[in-house]
Amino acid sequence: MKRGLNSTVLAAVAIVAAQPHLHAYIDPGSTSMMLQGIIGGVAAVLVMTRHYWARAIGRIRRAAGRPADRSAANAEHRPADMPTTHHPGA
């Protein structure tokens, strides 16, 4: 299967490369689509970096004996009569 795919891709590249003049352009819709894909990819990388960074910091803090996040540390200092969550309409 992989061998057939490689030969198909090679044939497509050879056909395109053999053309003396290609009259093609990228219209504004294609450009904005490519730009949207690039921005989405950058955003995905940033979100994943933030996720794994938080996990790494959490592990380091747990190993050092400190709370993993600030909300756990602030829970100890919360007054007893202060609700922990807010439920609208409850």
mmCIF file of the C-alpha atoms, coordinates in Angstrom:
data_MODEL
# 
_entry.id   MODEL 
# 
loop_
_atom_site.group_PDB 
_atom_site.id 
_atom_site.type_symbol 
_atom_site.label_atom_id 
_atom_site.label_alt_id 
_atom_site.label_comp_id 
_atom_site.label_asym_id 
_atom_site.label_entity_id 
_atom_site.label_seq_id 
_atom_site.pdbx_PDB_ins_code 
_atom_site.Cartn_x 
_atom_site.Cartn_y 
_atom_site.Cartn_z 
_atom_site.occupancy 
_atom_site.B_iso_or_equiv 
_atom_site.pdbx_formal_charge 
_atom_site.auth_seq_id 
_atom_site.auth_comp_id 
_atom_site.auth_asym_id 
_atom_site.auth_atom_id 
_atom_site.pdbx_PDB_model_num 
ATOM 1  C CA . MET A 1 1  ? 0.000   0.000  0.000   1.00 0.00 ? 1  MET A CA 1 
ATOM 2  C CA . LYS A 1 2  ? 2.731   2.428  0.964   1.00 0.00 ? 2  LYS A CA 1 
ATOM 3  C CA . ARG A 1 3  ? 4.674   1.634  -2.175  1.00 0.00 ? 3  ARG A CA 1 
ATOM 4  C CA . GLY A 1 4  ? 1.664   2.471  -4.352  1.00 0.00 ? 4  GLY A CA 1 
ATOM 5  C CA . LEU A 1 5  ? 1.114   5.741  -2.492  1.00 0.00 ? 5  LEU A CA 1 
ATOM 6  C CA . ASN A 1 6  ? 4.755   6.744  -2.907  1.00 0.00 ? 6  ASN A CA 1 
ATOM 7  C CA . SER A 1 7  ? 4.673   6.073  -6.649  1.00 0.00 ? 7  SER A CA 1 
ATOM 8  C CA . THR A 1 8  ? 1.402   8.033  -7.006  1.00 0.00 ? 8  THR A CA 1 
ATOM 9  C CA . VAL A 1 9  ? 2.844   11.036 -5.180  1.00 0.00 ? 9  VAL A CA 1 
ATOM 10 C CA . LEU A 1 10 ? 6.045   10.800 -7.228  1.00 0.00 ? 10 LEU A CA 1 
ATOM 11 C CA . ALA A 1 11 ? 4.040   10.694 -10.461 1.00 0.00 ? 11 ALA A CA 1 
ATOM 12 C CA . ALA A 1 12 ? 1.965   13.734 -9.417  1.00 0.00 ? 12 ALA A CA 1 
ATOM 13 C CA . VAL A 1 13 ? 5.094   15.710 -8.537  1.00 0.00 ? 13 VAL A CA 1 
ATOM 14 C CA . ALA A 1 14 ? 6.718   14.737 -11.851 1.00 0.00 ? 14 ALA A CA 1 
ATOM 15 C CA . ILE A 1 15 ? 3.659   15.849 -13.846 1.00 0.00 ? 15 ILE A CA 1 
ATOM 16 C CA . VAL A 1 16 ? 3.508   19.205 -12.081 1.00 0.00 ? 16 VAL A CA 1 
ATOM 17 C CA . ALA A 1 17 ? 7.259   19.752 -12.358 1.00 0.00 ? 17 ALA A CA 1 
ATOM 18 C CA . ALA A 1 18 ? 7.215   18.961 -16.098 1.00 0.00 ? 18 ALA A CA 1 
ATOM 19 C CA . GLN A 1 19 ? 4.790   21.801 -16.901 1.00 0.00 ? 19 GLN A CA 1 
ATOM 20 C CA . PRO A 1 20 ? 6.621   24.749 -18.488 1.00 0.00 ? 20 PRO A CA 1 
ATOM 21 C CA . HIS A 1 21 ? 4.154   27.435 -17.377 1.00 0.00 ? 21 HIS A CA 1 
ATOM 22 C CA . LEU A 1 22 ? 1.586   27.070 -14.689 1.00 0.00 ? 22 LEU A CA 1 
ATOM 23 C CA . HIS A 1 23 ? -1.068  29.764 -14.789 1.00 0.00 ? 23 HIS A CA 1 
ATOM 24 C CA . ALA A 1 24 ? -2.383  29.622 -11.271 1.00 0.00 ? 24 ALA A CA 1 
ATOM 25 C CA . TYR A 1 25 ? -2.972  32.064 -8.485  1.00 0.00 ? 25 TYR A CA 1 
ATOM 26 C CA . ILE A 1 26 ? -4.099  32.025 -4.908  1.00 0.00 ? 26 ILE A CA 1 
ATOM 27 C CA . ASP A 1 27 ? -7.334  33.927 -4.481  1.00 0.00 ? 27 ASP A CA 1 
ATOM 28 C CA . PRO A 1 28 ? -8.150  35.922 -1.330  1.00 0.00 ? 28 PRO A CA 1 
ATOM 29 C CA . GLY A 1 29 ? -10.396 33.141 0.003   1.00 0.00 ? 29 GLY A CA 1 
ATOM 30 C CA . SER A 1 30 ? -7.549  30.637 -0.157  1.00 0.00 ? 30 SER A CA 1 
ATOM 31 C CA . THR A 1 31 ? -5.163  33.085 1.459   1.00 0.00 ? 31 THR A CA 1 
ATOM 32 C CA . SER A 1 32 ? -7.498  33.756 4.367   1.00 0.00 ? 32 SER A CA 1 
ATOM 33 C CA . MET A 1 33 ? -8.051  30.020 4.779   1.00 0.00 ? 33 MET A CA 1 
ATOM 34 C CA . MET A 1 34 ? -4.307  29.389 4.950   1.00 0.00 ? 34 MET A CA 1 
ATOM 35 C CA . LEU A 1 35 ? -3.887  32.255 7.402   1.00 0.00 ? 35 LEU A CA 1 
ATOM 36 C CA . GLN A 1 36 ? -6.694  30.868 9.563   1.00 0.00 ? 36 GLN A CA 1 
ATOM 37 C CA . GLY A 1 37 ? -5.007  27.458 9.560   1.00 0.00 ? 37 GLY A CA 1 
ATOM 38 C CA . ILE A 1 38 ? -1.677  28.969 10.591  1.00 0.00 ? 38 ILE A CA 1 
ATOM 39 C CA . ILE A 1 39 ? -3.260  31.007 13.389  1.00 0.00 ? 39 ILE A CA 1 
ATOM 40 C CA . GLY A 1 40 ? -5.195  27.943 14.565  1.00 0.00 ? 40 GLY A CA 1 
ATOM 41 C CA . GLY A 1 41 ? -2.011  25.871 14.580  1.00 0.00 ? 41 GLY A CA 1 
ATOM 42 C CA . VAL A 1 42 ? -0.155  28.489 16.604  1.00 0.00 ? 42 VAL A CA 1 
ATOM 43 C CA . ALA A 1 43 ? -3.056  28.701 19.065  1.00 0.00 ? 43 ALA A CA 1 
ATOM 44 C CA . ALA A 1 44 ? -3.101  24.909 19.424  1.00 0.00 ? 44 ALA A CA 1 
ATOM 45 C CA . VAL A 1 45 ? 0.635   24.834 20.121  1.00 0.00 ? 45 VAL A CA 1 
ATOM 46 C CA . LEU A 1 46 ? 0.268   27.580 22.741  1.00 0.00 ? 46 LEU A CA 1 
ATOM 47 C CA . VAL A 1 47 ? -2.616  25.799 24.485  1.00 0.00 ? 47 VAL A CA 1 
ATOM 48 C CA . MET A 1 48 ? -0.754  22.483 24.549  1.00 0.00 ? 48 MET A CA 1 
ATOM 49 C CA . THR A 1 49 ? 2.384   24.199 25.823  1.00 0.00 ? 49 THR A CA 1 
ATOM 50 C CA . ARG A 1 50 ? 0.379   25.818 28.620  1.00 0.00 ? 50 ARG A CA 1 
ATOM 51 C CA . HIS A 1 51 ? -1.245  22.491 29.491  1.00 0.00 ? 51 HIS A CA 1 
ATOM 52 C CA . TYR A 1 52 ? 2.000   20.536 29.711  1.00 0.00 ? 52 TYR A CA 1 
ATOM 53 C CA . TRP A 1 53 ? 3.766   23.407 31.482  1.00 0.00 ? 53 TRP A CA 1 
ATOM 54 C CA . ALA A 1 54 ? 1.054   23.441 34.169  1.00 0.00 ? 54 ALA A CA 1 
ATOM 55 C CA . ARG A 1 55 ? 1.334   19.668 34.558  1.00 0.00 ? 55 ARG A CA 1 
ATOM 56 C CA . ALA A 1 56 ? 5.115   19.880 34.927  1.00 0.00 ? 56 ALA A CA 1 
ATOM 57 C CA . ILE A 1 57 ? 4.890   22.698 37.478  1.00 0.00 ? 57 ILE A CA 1 
ATOM 58 C CA . GLY A 1 58 ? 2.205   20.761 39.379  1.00 0.00 ? 58 GLY A CA 1 
ATOM 59 C CA . ARG A 1 59 ? 4.441   17.715 39.609  1.00 0.00 ? 59 ARG A CA 1 
ATOM 60 C CA . ILE A 1 60 ? 7.373   19.815 40.782  1.00 0.00 ? 60 ILE A CA 1 
ATOM 61 C CA . ARG A 1 61 ? 5.236   21.508 43.441  1.00 0.00 ? 61 ARG A CA 1 
ATOM 62 C CA . ARG A 1 62 ? 3.801   18.212 44.659  1.00 0.00 ? 62 ARG A CA 1 
ATOM 63 C CA . ALA A 1 63 ? 7.308   16.777 44.886  1.00 0.00 ? 63 ALA A CA 1 
ATOM 64 C CA . ALA A 1 64 ? 8.355   19.812 46.943  1.00 0.00 ? 64 ALA A CA 1 
ATOM 65 C CA . GLY A 1 65 ? 5.353   19.386 49.262  1.00 0.00 ? 65 GLY A CA 1 
ATOM 66 C CA . ARG A 1 66 ? 3.560   22.587 48.217  1.00 0.00 ? 66 ARG A CA 1 
ATOM 67 C CA . PRO A 1 67 ? -0.038  22.810 46.939  1.00 0.00 ? 67 PRO A CA 1 
ATOM 68 C CA . ALA A 1 68 ? -0.328  22.137 43.204  1.00 0.00 ? 68 ALA A CA 1 
ATOM 69 C CA . ASP A 1 69 ? -2.346  25.284 42.466  1.00 0.00 ? 69 ASP A CA 1 
ATOM 70 C CA . ARG A 1 70 ? -3.270  28.576 44.068  1.00 0.00 ? 70 ARG A CA 1 
ATOM 71 C CA . SER A 1 71 ? -6.932  27.679 44.580  1.00 0.00 ? 71 SER A CA 1 
ATOM 72 C CA . ALA A 1 72 ? -5.955  24.850 46.931  1.00 0.00 ? 72 ALA A CA 1 
ATOM 73 C CA . ALA A 1 73 ? -3.724  27.206 48.901  1.00 0.00 ? 73 ALA A CA 1 
ATOM 74 C CA . ASN A 1 74 ? -6.460  29.861 49.107  1.00 0.00 ? 74 ASN A CA 1 
ATOM 75 C CA . ALA A 1 75 ? -9.065  27.314 50.258  1.00 0.00 ? 75 ALA A CA 1 
ATOM 76 C CA . GLU A 1 76 ? -7.332  27.125 53.641  1.00 0.00 ? 76 GLU A CA 1 
ATOM 77 C CA . HIS A 1 77 ? -7.689  30.894 54.147  1.00 0.00 ? 77 HIS A CA 1 
ATOM 78 C CA . ARG A 1 78 ? -11.345 31.149 53.072  1.00 0.00 ? 78 ARG A CA 1 
ATOM 79 C CA . PRO A 1 79 ? -13.775 32.184 55.827  1.00 0.00 ? 79 PRO A CA 1 
ATOM 80 C CA . ALA A 1 80 ? -16.153 29.428 56.924  1.00 0.00 ? 80 ALA A CA 1 
ATOM 81 C CA . ASP A 1 81 ? -19.286 31.374 55.982  1.00 0.00 ? 81 ASP A CA 1 
ATOM 82 C CA . MET A 1 82 ? -18.050 32.140 52.460  1.00 0.00 ? 82 MET A CA 1 
ATOM 83 C CA . PRO A 1 83 ? -19.594 29.810 49.853  1.00 0.00 ? 83 PRO A CA 1 
ATOM 84 C CA . THR A 1 84 ? -17.187 27.780 47.781  1.00 0.00 ? 84 THR A CA 1 
ATOM 85 C CA . THR A 1 85 ? -19.266 27.959 44.574  1.00 0.00 ? 85 THR A CA 1 
ATOM 86 C CA . HIS A 1 86 ? -21.949 30.232 43.220  1.00 0.00 ? 86 HIS A CA 1 
ATOM 87 C CA . HIS A 1 87 ? -25.039 28.685 41.668  1.00 0.00 ? 87 HIS A CA 1 
ATOM 88 C CA . PRO A 1 88 ? -27.300 31.254 40.007  1.00 0.00 ? 88 PRO A CA 1 
ATOM 89 C CA . GLY A 1 89 ? -30.937 30.719 40.880  1.00 0.00 ? 89 GLY A CA 1 
ATOM 90 C CA . ALA A 1 90 ? -30.198 28.388 43.784  1.00 0.00 ? 90 ALA A CA 1 
# 
